Amino acid sequence: MISRMNVSERNIFSRISVWFLLPILALNVFGLVNLYSATHGPSSTDVQTLFIQQIIWLVAGWGIFFFVTFLDYLWFNKLVWVVYFLNVGALIYTDFAGKVVLGGQRWIDLHFFRYQPSETMKLALILILAKILVTKNPEGRGMGLRELFIPLMLVLIPFVLTVKQPDLGTAMTLLLIGGTMLFFVKIKRGIIVFISVIGIIAMPLVWQYGLKDYQKHRVLTFISPDSDPQGKGYNSIQSRIAVGSGQITGKGFRQGTQSQLEFLPERHTDFIYSVLSEEWGFFGSVIVIIIFICLFLVSFEISLKARDRNGALITVGITAYLFWHMFINIGMVIGLLPIVGVPLPLLSYGGSGMLTTMLGLGLVSSVAYRRYLF
């Protein structure tokens, strides 16, 4: 132990998990190659600069990653309430005065950068839930309604504010992240049954009064996209054509007709996986999924070996964040889920998404970095 600590003191990088870094780097490479193709079609001069911007966000993201790695993750507990309510305030501001893009009021225009508060809200939610759940359930017993009240409110507040933007996809990821963390800390069986029944009863009410007309139309066209092939069903149809046309080995780098001829909408963000599948085929798309699975498995191992329950819950939350984004995005582009506008982590273009993802991964790396200290 002494000799290992001496080595660690001489080389602060020796405790960083290489097995955690490798899948992140691999996804970065896939993402940049794919984004270059998606933004450099015959008439893509208006989006070619996005590739350079993504490299800048990626470099900044790695800087954040290493900074957070060397910073003790428990330090965030001192600021977790401030961070949470600052994000809530930013969501409220966005709902009333945010920048409207493609019908969604989801961004704050900082002139040099469009900040999306709902992205950083995911990390704020993970950090505050990790702190609260450890406090409310220190012995890991099943939680009842009284212990769940505050955690549920902490999830529902940003959920409602995000739905109002409207951004149902991001709002659903907030619920899924919170639900995953609650699952791992154990909830009494009766409470799970109660929540499930309430959810089933609420579904027709949400459909009737909670969803806007375009959201209902989106669900209906998901069930039958051919009913509106030039309208709400267009994105889903073009995405499935792109994925299917790649077949086994793909059409080759920058040879995809759906992406290069710009039939595929939002090909650099929501539908980046469609570009990947068309150009690299079944093999390429499966390799990316395998890399994600490797990242999840390493993260799960880190959570098991964390020095405390707070670190374990942070790691579970970040892993849930990555998993649900991947699951929803891929399910969306291959036609198994409705189109809800959820990006693919580390591959889709976006400054807020990239910086938030790398910050989250830095937190997991911080947990892994400190498992050797005791």
C-alpha positions as CSV (number, residue, x, y, z in Angstrom):
1,M,0.0,0.0,0.0
2,I,2.8,2.4,0.9
3,S,4.7,1.8,-2.3
4,R,1.6,2.2,-4.4
5,M,0.8,5.5,-2.7
6,N,4.3,6.7,-3.3
7,V,4.0,5.9,-7.0
8,S,0.6,7.7,-7.1
9,E,2.1,10.7,-5.4
10,R,4.8,10.9,-8.0
11,N,2.4,10.5,-10.9
12,I,-1.1,11.9,-10.4
13,F,-2.2,10.4,-13.7
14,S,-1.5,6.8,-12.6
15,R,-4.8,6.5,-10.8
16,I,-6.9,7.5,-13.8
17,S,-8.8,4.5,-15.1
18,V,-7.4,3.8,-18.6
19,W,-10.3,1.4,-19.3
20,F,-12.7,4.2,-18.6
21,L,-10.8,6.6,-21.0
22,L,-10.6,4.2,-24.0
23,P,-14.3,3.9,-24.8
24,I,-14.7,7.7,-24.4
25,L,-11.9,8.4,-26.8
26,A,-13.2,5.8,-29.3
27,L,-16.7,7.4,-29.3
28,N,-15.0,10.8,-29.8
29,V,-13.3,9.5,-32.9
30,F,-16.4,8.0,-34.3
31,G,-18.3,11.2,-33.5
32,L,-15.9,13.5,-35.2
33,V,-15.5,11.3,-38.3
34,N,-19.3,11.0,-38.6
35,L,-19.9,14.7,-37.9
36,Y,-17.4,15.7,-40.6
37,S,-19.4,13.6,-43.1
38,A,-22.7,15.0,-41.9
39,T,-21.6,18.6,-42.3
40,H,-19.6,18.4,-45.5
41,G,-22.1,17.5,-48.2
42,P,-22.2,19.1,-51.6
43,S,-24.3,22.0,-50.4
44,S,-23.4,22.0,-46.6
45,T,-21.3,25.2,-46.5
46,D,-23.7,26.7,-44.0
47,V,-23.0,23.9,-41.4
48,Q,-19.3,23.1,-42.2
49,T,-18.2,25.4,-39.4
50,L,-20.1,23.2,-36.9
51,F,-17.3,20.6,-37.3
52,I,-14.7,23.1,-36.1
53,Q,-16.9,24.3,-33.3
54,Q,-17.4,20.7,-32.2
55,I,-13.6,20.2,-32.0
56,I,-13.4,23.3,-29.8
57,W,-16.2,22.0,-27.5
58,L,-14.5,18.6,-27.3
59,V,-11.1,20.1,-26.3
60,A,-12.9,22.2,-23.7
61,G,-14.8,19.1,-22.6
62,W,-11.6,17.2,-22.0
63,G,-10.2,20.1,-20.0
64,I,-13.3,20.0,-17.8
65,F,-13.0,16.2,-17.6
66,F,-9.4,16.3,-16.1
67,F,-10.1,19.2,-13.9
68,V,-13.1,17.5,-12.3
69,T,-11.2,14.2,-12.1
70,F,-8.6,15.8,-9.9
71,L,-11.3,17.6,-7.8
72,D,-12.9,15.5,-5.1
73,Y,-16.5,14.8,-6.1
74,L,-17.6,15.3,-2.5
75,W,-16.7,19.0,-2.9
76,F,-19.8,19.4,-5.1
77,N,-22.0,18.6,-2.1
78,K,-21.1,22.1,-0.7
79,L,-22.7,23.7,-3.7
80,V,-25.3,21.2,-4.8
81,W,-28.4,23.2,-3.6
82,V,-27.0,26.4,-5.2
83,V,-26.3,24.7,-8.5
84,Y,-29.8,23.0,-8.5
85,F,-31.7,26.2,-7.9
86,L,-29.5,28.2,-10.3
87,N,-30.5,25.7,-13.0
88,V,-34.2,25.9,-11.9
89,G,-33.9,29.7,-12.3
90,A,-32.3,29.3,-15.7
91,L,-35.2,27.0,-16.8
92,I,-37.7,29.6,-15.6
93,Y,-35.9,32.4,-17.5
94,T,-35.8,30.2,-20.6
95,D,-39.5,29.5,-20.4
96,F,-40.3,33.2,-20.5
97,A,-37.4,34.9,-22.4
98,G,-35.4,32.1,-24.0
99,K,-34.3,31.9,-27.6
100,V,-36.8,30.2,-29.9
101,V,-35.3,27.8,-32.4
102,L,-37.4,25.4,-34.6
103,G,-40.5,26.1,-32.4
104,G,-38.7,25.3,-29.1
105,Q,-37.9,27.9,-26.5
106,R,-34.9,26.0,-24.9
107,W,-31.9,28.2,-25.1
108,I,-30.4,31.3,-23.5
109,D,-28.5,33.3,-26.0
110,L,-25.1,34.3,-24.5
111,H,-24.0,35.7,-28.0
112,F,-20.9,33.6,-28.1
113,F,-22.7,30.5,-27.0
114,R,-26.3,29.2,-26.8
115,Y,-26.7,27.7,-23.4
116,Q,-29.4,25.0,-22.9
117,P,-30.3,24.9,-19.1
118,S,-32.1,21.6,-19.4
119,E,-28.8,19.9,-20.2
120,T,-26.9,21.1,-17.1
121,M,-30.1,20.4,-15.1
122,K,-29.5,16.7,-15.6
123,L,-26.2,16.8,-13.8
124,A,-27.6,19.1,-11.1
125,L,-30.4,16.6,-10.6
126,I,-28.0,13.7,-10.3
127,L,-25.8,15.5,-7.7
128,I,-28.6,16.6,-5.5
129,L,-30.4,13.3,-5.6
130,A,-27.1,11.5,-4.7
131,K,-26.8,13.8,-1.7
132,I,-30.4,13.6,-0.6
133,L,-30.8,9.8,-1.1
134,V,-27.7,9.1,1.0
135,T,-29.1,11.3,3.7
136,K,-32.7,10.0,3.6
137,N,-31.7,6.3,3.2
138,P,-28.3,5.9,4.9
139,E,-28.7,2.2,5.5
140,G,-30.0,1.3,2.1
141,R,-33.4,0.1,3.3
142,G,-36.6,0.4,1.3
143,M,-37.8,4.0,1.1
144,G,-41.5,5.0,1.8
145,L,-43.6,8.0,0.7
146,R,-42.2,10.3,3.4
147,E,-38.6,9.7,2.4
148,L,-39.5,9.9,-1.3
149,F,-41.4,13.2,-1.2
150,I,-38.4,15.6,-1.5
151,P,-36.6,13.5,-4.1
152,L,-39.7,13.3,-6.2
153,M,-40.3,17.1,-5.9
154,L,-36.7,17.7,-7.0
155,V,-37.4,15.7,-10.1
156,L,-40.8,17.0,-10.9
157,I,-39.9,20.7,-10.7
158,P,-37.4,20.6,-13.7
159,F,-39.6,18.1,-15.5
160,V,-42.6,20.5,-15.5
161,L,-40.4,23.5,-16.5
162,T,-38.8,21.5,-19.3
163,V,-42.1,20.2,-20.7
164,K,-43.3,23.8,-20.9
165,Q,-40.5,24.8,-23.3
166,P,-41.7,22.4,-24.9
167,D,-39.0,19.6,-24.8
168,L,-40.7,16.4,-23.9
169,G,-37.7,14.3,-24.8
170,T,-35.4,16.0,-22.3
171,A,-38.2,16.1,-19.7
172,M,-38.6,12.3,-20.1
173,T,-34.8,11.8,-19.6
174,L,-35.0,13.7,-16.3
175,L,-37.7,11.3,-15.1
176,L,-35.8,8.3,-16.3
177,I,-32.5,9.4,-14.6
178,G,-34.3,10.1,-11.3
179,G,-36.2,6.8,-11.5
180,T,-33.1,4.9,-12.2
181,M,-31.3,6.4,-9.1
182,L,-34.4,5.7,-6.9
183,F,-34.4,2.1,-8.2
184,F,-30.8,1.6,-7.1
185,V,-31.5,2.9,-3.5
186,K,-34.5,0.6,-3.1
187,I,-38.1,1.6,-2.8
188,K,-40.7,-0.3,-0.9
189,R,-42.6,-2.7,-3.1
190,G,-46.0,-1.2,-2.3
191,I,-44.8,2.2,-3.3
192,I,-43.6,0.9,-6.7
193,V,-47.0,-0.7,-7.3
194,F,-48.8,2.5,-6.2
195,I,-46.7,4.7,-8.5
196,S,-47.2,2.3,-11.4
197,V,-51.0,2.3,-10.9
198,I,-51.0,6.1,-10.8
199,G,-48.9,6.3,-13.9
200,I,-51.3,4.0,-15.8
201,I,-54.3,5.9,-14.7
202,A,-52.7,9.2,-15.6
203,M,-51.8,8.2,-19.1
204,P,-55.2,9.0,-20.8
205,L,-55.3,12.3,-18.8
206,V,-51.8,13.2,-20.0
207,W,-52.8,12.4,-23.6
208,Q,-56.0,14.5,-23.4
209,Y,-54.8,17.5,-21.4
210,G,-51.0,17.3,-21.1
211,L,-49.8,16.9,-24.7
212,K,-49.9,19.6,-27.3
213,D,-51.5,18.8,-30.7
214,Y,-48.1,18.4,-32.4
215,Q,-46.9,16.0,-29.7
216,K,-50.0,13.8,-30.2
217,H,-49.5,14.0,-34.0
218,R,-45.9,12.9,-33.4
219,V,-47.0,9.8,-31.5
220,L,-49.6,8.9,-34.1
221,T,-47.1,9.3,-36.9
222,F,-44.7,7.1,-35.0
223,I,-47.3,4.4,-35.0
224,S,-48.0,5.0,-38.7
225,P,-45.4,7.3,-40.3
226,D,-46.7,6.7,-43.8
227,S,-50.0,8.4,-42.9
228,D,-48.1,11.8,-43.2
229,P,-45.0,11.1,-45.3
230,Q,-44.3,14.7,-46.2
231,G,-45.2,16.1,-42.8
232,K,-44.7,14.7,-39.3
233,G,-43.7,11.3,-40.6
234,Y,-41.0,12.6,-42.9
235,N,-38.1,12.5,-40.4
236,S,-38.9,8.9,-39.3
237,I,-39.2,7.7,-42.9
238,Q,-35.9,9.3,-44.1
239,S,-34.1,8.0,-41.0
240,R,-35.2,4.4,-41.5
241,I,-34.3,4.6,-45.2
242,A,-30.8,5.8,-44.3
243,V,-30.3,3.1,-41.6
244,G,-31.7,0.3,-43.9
245,S,-29.7,1.4,-47.0
246,G,-26.4,1.0,-45.2
247,Q,-27.0,-2.8,-45.1
248,I,-24.1,-4.8,-43.7
249,T,-21.0,-2.9,-44.5
250,G,-22.4,0.6,-45.4
251,K,-21.9,2.8,-48.4
252,G,-18.6,4.3,-47.3
253,F,-17.4,7.5,-45.8
254,R,-19.3,10.5,-47.3
255,Q,-21.1,8.2,-49.7
256,G,-24.5,8.1,-48.0
257,T,-27.2,9.4,-50.3
258,Q,-29.7,10.3,-47.6
259,S,-27.2,12.4,-45.7
260,Q,-25.0,13.8,-48.5
261,L,-28.0,14.8,-50.6
262,E,-29.7,16.3,-47.4
263,F,-32.8,14.2,-47.4
264,L,-32.1,13.4,-43.8
265,P,-33.0,16.3,-41.5
266,E,-30.9,17.4,-38.4
267,R,-28.3,14.9,-39.6
268,H,-25.6,16.5,-37.4
269,T,-27.6,16.3,-34.2
270,D,-30.6,14.1,-33.5
271,F,-30.0,11.8,-36.6
272,I,-26.3,11.4,-36.4
273,Y,-26.7,7.7,-35.8
274,S,-28.6,7.5,-39.1
275,V,-25.6,8.9,-40.9
276,L,-23.4,6.4,-39.1
277,S,-25.6,3.4,-40.1
278,E,-25.9,4.5,-43.7
279,E,-22.1,5.0,-44.2
280,W,-20.7,2.2,-42.0
281,G,-23.6,-0.2,-42.1
282,F,-24.7,-2.8,-39.6
283,F,-21.1,-3.5,-38.5
284,G,-20.3,0.1,-37.8
285,S,-23.5,0.8,-35.9
286,V,-23.1,-2.3,-33.8
287,I,-19.5,-1.4,-33.0
288,V,-20.6,1.9,-31.6
289,I,-23.3,0.2,-29.4
290,I,-20.6,-2.2,-28.1
291,I,-18.3,0.7,-27.2
292,F,-21.2,2.3,-25.3
293,I,-21.8,-1.0,-23.5
294,C,-18.2,-1.2,-22.5
295,L,-18.4,2.3,-21.1
296,F,-21.5,1.3,-19.1
297,L,-19.8,-1.8,-17.7
298,V,-16.7,0.1,-16.7
299,S,-18.9,2.7,-15.0
300,F,-20.9,0.1,-13.2
301,E,-17.7,-1.5,-11.9
302,I,-16.5,2.0,-10.7
303,S,-19.8,2.4,-8.8
304,L,-19.3,-1.0,-7.1
305,K,-15.8,0.0,-6.0
306,A,-16.6,3.6,-5.0
307,R,-15.3,4.6,-1.5
308,D,-18.8,5.8,-0.4
309,R,-22.5,5.6,-1.4
310,N,-22.5,9.2,-2.6
311,G,-19.8,8.4,-5.2
312,A,-21.7,5.2,-6.2
313,L,-25.0,7.0,-6.7
314,I,-23.3,9.8,-8.7
315,T,-21.8,7.1,-11.0
316,V,-25.2,5.4,-11.3
317,G,-26.8,8.7,-12.2
318,I,-24.3,9.6,-14.9
319,T,-24.4,6.1,-16.3
320,A,-28.3,6.3,-16.4
321,Y,-27.9,9.7,-18.2
322,L,-25.7,8.2,-20.9
323,F,-27.8,5.0,-21.2
324,W,-31.2,6.6,-21.6
325,H,-29.8,9.1,-24.1
326,M,-28.3,6.3,-26.2
327,F,-31.4,4.1,-25.9
328,I,-33.9,6.8,-26.8
329,N,-31.8,8.3,-29.7
330,I,-31.1,4.9,-31.3
331,G,-34.7,3.7,-30.7
332,M,-35.9,7.0,-32.3
333,V,-33.8,6.8,-35.5
334,I,-34.6,3.1,-36.2
335,G,-38.3,3.7,-35.7
336,L,-38.8,1.9,-32.4
337,L,-39.6,5.1,-30.5
338,P,-41.3,8.4,-31.4
339,I,-39.1,11.3,-32.6
340,V,-38.5,13.4,-29.5
341,G,-35.2,15.2,-30.2
342,V,-32.8,13.5,-27.8
343,P,-29.1,13.7,-29.0
344,L,-26.6,10.8,-28.9
345,P,-23.9,11.5,-26.3
346,L,-20.4,12.2,-27.6
347,L,-21.5,11.8,-31.2
348,S,-24.2,14.5,-31.8
349,Y,-23.2,18.1,-32.4
350,G,-23.9,20.5,-29.5
351,G,-21.9,22.6,-27.1
352,S,-24.1,22.3,-24.1
353,G,-24.5,18.5,-24.6
354,M,-20.8,17.9,-25.1
355,L,-19.6,20.0,-22.1
356,T,-22.3,18.5,-19.9
357,T,-21.4,14.9,-20.9
358,M,-17.7,15.4,-20.4
359,L,-18.4,17.0,-17.0
360,G,-20.5,14.0,-16.0
361,L,-17.8,11.6,-17.2
362,G,-15.3,13.7,-15.2
363,L,-17.4,13.1,-12.1
364,V,-17.3,9.3,-12.7
365,S,-13.6,9.5,-13.3
366,S,-13.2,11.5,-10.0
367,V,-15.0,8.6,-8.2
368,A,-12.7,6.1,-9.8
369,Y,-9.6,8.2,-9.1
370,R,-10.4,8.2,-5.3
371,R,-11.2,4.5,-4.9
372,Y,-7.5,3.9,-4.2
373,L,-7.2,6.5,-1.5
374,F,-8.5,4.2,1.3
